[in-house]
């Protein structure tokens, strides 16, 4: 192996000059660019972390709102059920009142019919009694007197 000392020295000197030039002119800008890049990456990570925290906060707020909405929906459903029960109770009460009214009208009508039937029955009995009395008794009493006597008899019978 032939080693040429002059060639080795030239390479060493050239290398040192290159290192010195790089150090003098390129090293600081390269380090500055790297430092800049490092800060930019750190800033991006900070931004991402801040956005992640904001997203977590927003998620928590939305979950709380969702719970509030669910509670509100349940309240509205409960209110609607309560209102429906009130309406049903009112309808039932109205139905009961109508039924009582119908029953009372039917009772009143029945009482009128009974009273009418009693009057008609009384008149028929009077007529029958007069007819029977006419056959039995001669025509000594007039018809109005017969009616009066028979009506008095029936009235005393009803009271007894």
C-alpha positions, 0 to 999 in steps of 0.5 A, a space after each residue: 500500500 502506497 500511501 501518499 502523504 501529500 495526498 492525505 495532507 491535502 485531503 485533511 486540509 481540504 476537509 478542515 477548510 470545508 468544516 470551517 466554512 460549513 461552521 462559519 457560514 452554514 452551521 448556524 443557519 442549519 441549526 437555526 432552521 432545525 431550531 425553528 423546525 423544532 419550535 414549529 413542531 412543538 407549537 403544533 403539538 401544543 396546538 393539537 393538545 389545546 384543541 384536544 382539551 377544547 374538544 374534551 370540554 365541548 364533549 363534556 358540555 354536549 354530554 351535559 346538554 344531552 342529559 339536560 335534554 333527556 331530563 327535559 324530555 322525560 319531564 315533558 312526557 310526564 307532564 303530557 301523561 299527567 295532562 292526559 290523566 286529567 283529561 281522562 278524569 274530566 271525561 269520566 266525571 263528565 260521563 258520570 254527570 251525564 249518566 246521573 242526569 239521564 237517570 234523574 230525567 228517567 226517574 222524573 219521567 217515570 214519576 210523571 208517568 206513574 202520576 199520570 197512570 194514577 190519575 187515569 186509574 183513578 178516573 177509570 175507577 171513578 167511571 167504573 164505580 159510577 157505572 156500577 152505582 148507576 146500575 145498583 142505585 136508581 137515578 136519584 143522585 146526579 152524575 156530578 154528585 156520584 163522581 164527588 162521592 166516589 172520588 171521596 171514597 177513593 181519596 180515603 182509600 188512598 190515604 188509608 
